[in-house]
């Protein structure tokens, strides 16, 4: 496994990696589902799926809720999806401004010599606005989000930097898959992951690095 200074390009996930926002976003989705007046049992089914598949776009999750979990009249599906998306998005805009930065991330972003990108499952324009308001945008070459898939963002970043040494830093299966499918290195940042046990198993399987604090890689710069 390489030292962090080895990489020319570093691609960061946002939730649970740059911002401690995983739990806040799960609660936001639970609130949005509850406001949609579906049964408490279905609220929990949807929220559990959301947490277990965190890192994928909200559009993917809402489609799954409608197609696989909920029984909604076909004539009301688009209205339901629109209202749920709107309620959730409104909460995200607020919570992103109050979510704490993860420990040592500011120091890492300041010190890291690599060209840095964000590839997140969060909605792209919302994410860019929040990064600008929090004065995080200046650290990154570009900030990418949904509805485009994370794996495609990584592919496009690699196309801009042929022959570069690249790493993806994430906390969810979608992050690991984006790295694996693009044949680049991956670092699992563990403290805020919703699926830590599963991620540790996958990292062991594919020989990916695990860190429990960004201070570990700061020492390598």
N, C-alpha and C positions, 0 to 999 in steps of 0.2 A: 504494500500500500504506500502511496506517495505522500510526501510532505505537502502541506498546503501551498508552499511556495513554488511547487512544481508546475502549477497550472497557469495557463495564459488567460483562460476564460472560466469564470465562476457563475453558474446559473442558480439563483436562489428561488425557492418557493417562498410564499409570503406568510400565510397563516401557520402559526406554530413554529416558524423559523425566524422571520424578521419581527413579526408581532405575535405576542401571546394572545391570540384571538380565537383559537379553536373553540374553547368552552363558550365564549361569548356568542359565536356564530351558531353553535348548536342550540343554545338557548333562544336565539333570535328565530331560528327555524321552528322550534317548538312553539314559540309565541305566534308565529305567522300561521302555523297549522291550526292552533287552537282558535285563532280569530276566524278561521274559515269554517268553523262550526262542524267539523267532522268529529267522530266519536273519540273519546280519550284513548281507547285502545288503538285506534288507527293513528292518532297523533304519536303515540309511543312507537308503533311499528315504523312509521315514516322517519321519525327522529333517530331511531336506532340504525336504520339503513343509512341515513345521512351521515351519522357519526362514523360508522364502519367503513364508509366509502368516501370519507373526507378527502378533499383535494380535487375531486371532479367538479365540473361546473354545476351551478344551481339549476341550469336548464336540463342537464342530464338527470338530476335528482327529481325535479318536479315531473318530468316525463315518466320516470319510474314510478313515482307515487300514483300517478293517474292510471298508468297501464298495468301495474302489477299489484297494487295494494288497495286502492280506493275504488269504490263503485259509484261513479258519478254519471249522471245522465249525459249522454253524448252531446245534447244541445247546450249543456252548461260547462263542458270541459274547458273551452277556451277562456271563458270568463273566470272560472276557478283558477286556472293557471296564471292568468294575468293579474288577478287580485292577490294571489299568494306571492308571486314574484315581486309585485309592487310593495307589499307589506314587508317582506323580507329585505328588499333593497333599501327601503327607508331606514330600517334598523341598522343595517350594515354601515351605512354612511355615518351614522352617529357613533356606533361602537368602535369603528376603526380609528376615530379621533381620540378615543379614551383608552384604547388597548395599550398595555405596556409594551415597550420594546423588549425583546428577549435579552437576557444577560449577556453583556460583552459584544452585542451585535454592532453597536455604534463604533466601538473601538476596532472591530474587525473591518467594517466598511471603510473606515478612515485609513486604516493601515494597509489594506489589501492592494497589491500592485496589479492584480489581474483586471481585465475588462469584465465588468459585472452586468448581469441581466437579471430580471425577474421573470419567471414563468409560473403563473399561478392559475388556479381554477376559479379565482374571483373574477367578477365582471370587469372587463378591461378599462373602460372609461371611468368607472367608479374607483378602481384601484389607482389609476394615474392621478385622479383628482386628490385622493387621500395622500398619496406620496408627495404630491406638490405641497399640500397644506402642511404636512408634517416635515417638510424640507428634507425628504429622503430621496427625491427624484434625481438630485445632482450626482448621487453615487453611481447611478446605473446608466448604461448605454441606452437601454430601452426597457420598458415595463410592459409585459404581455399578459393577457388574461383571456377569459372565456368571452364569447362562445367557442372560439377556436380551441382545439384540444391541446393540452400541454405537450404531448409528444410531438405534435406538429410544430409548435413553437421552438422546441429544442432542435428539431431538424432544420428549421429555417435559420436559427442562430449558427449552427454548424456550417451551413452553406456560406455564411458571410465570413467565416474564419477557417478556411481549409488548412489542414495540417497543424491546427492548434491543439494544445493539451487542455482538455475541458473536463470540468466536474459539475455535477448537479448536487445541490444540498437541499434535502427535503425531509419530511417526516411522515409521508403517506405512501401507500402502495402506488398511487398514480405517479408520484415523483420517481420512485425506483423503476417503474416500468418505462417512464420516459427516458431515463438514462440507459436502461438495459436495451431497449429497442433501438436506441441510437448508438449503442456500443461505446459509451463514455463512462468514466468513473462516477461513482455515487458515494455520497456521505450521508448517513442517517443521523439527523439531529434528534435525539430521543426525548428530551424532557417534557414536551407538551404533546407528544403524539397520542392520538386516540387509539392507535393499534400497535402499541409498542411491542407486545409479545410477538405478534405476527411479523412485524418489521425486523425484529432481531433474528427470527428464524430465516427470513428471506435473505438478510445480509450474510448470515452464516452460510447459506446455500450458495450464494453467488460471490462470496468473498468480498463484500463491500464493507467499507469502514463505518464504525459507529462512534459517535462522540456524544458525551453527556453535557458538555459545556463548550461554548465557543472559545473559551480561554485556552483550550487544548490546541486549537489551530493557530491562535494568536501567537503562541510561542514559536511557531514554525516560520513566521514571517520576519 
